C-alpha cells in the first residue's frame, strides 16, 4: 500500500532552495527552514487555507539554534 500525499500550500520567504526543515513535538505549530540563501526562518503554521504559515522575523541576529536528531 502506498501513501498518497497532497500539496496543501507553499511557504514563501526564502530566496534560494530550501535545504533543511526541522520540527519538534513540543511546538507542533512551528517549523524551521534553512536555505541556500544563508537564512533560517521560523514559521508559525496556521489553519488558514490562504496562508499556511507566517514567517517569524527578528532583528536579524541568530543567537542559538539547537536541533536534536
N, C-alpha and C positions, 0 to 999 in steps of 0.2 A: 504494500500500500504506500503510495507517495502522498506527501503533504502538499496541499495547494497553498500558495502564497499570493496575496493581493497587495498591490501598492495602494496605501491609504492616503499618502500625502508626501510632500517634499519639504525638507527643512532648508531654507535658503539663508546663507550667511557667509560661507567661505568663498574665497576667490581662487581656490585650487582644489585638486582632488582630495577627498576625504580619505585618510589612510587608516584611521582607528576610530572605534566607537567603544565607549565604556559605560556600563550601567552598574547599579548596585541595588540589592533588595531593600536596603534601608531607605532609599529615596526612589520609589518606583516611577515617579513623575518627572525625574531628571535624567538626562544623559549628557555625556561629554563627547565631543567630536574633535579630532585633531586632523589638520590638513597640511598639504604641501605648501600652503601659503604661510606656514610657520605660526599659525594661530590655533588656539583651543577655545571652543565655545561651549559653555554650559547652557543647555536647553531646558526650559520648563515646558513639559508636554501638556497639551490641553485636550479637551474633548471636542473642541470646535471643529466642525467639518471644513471650514475655510482656512484655518490657521492651526496646524498641528503642533507647532512649537514656537515658543518665544525665546529668542536669544537673550541671555542674561549678561549684560555688558558691565564692565567695571572701569576703573581708571586707567587701564592699560598695563597694570603691573600684576604679574602672577607670582605669588609668594610661595606656594607649595601645592603640589598635587600628589596624592598617594593613590595609586591604583594597585590593588591586590588581585592576584590571579588565583 
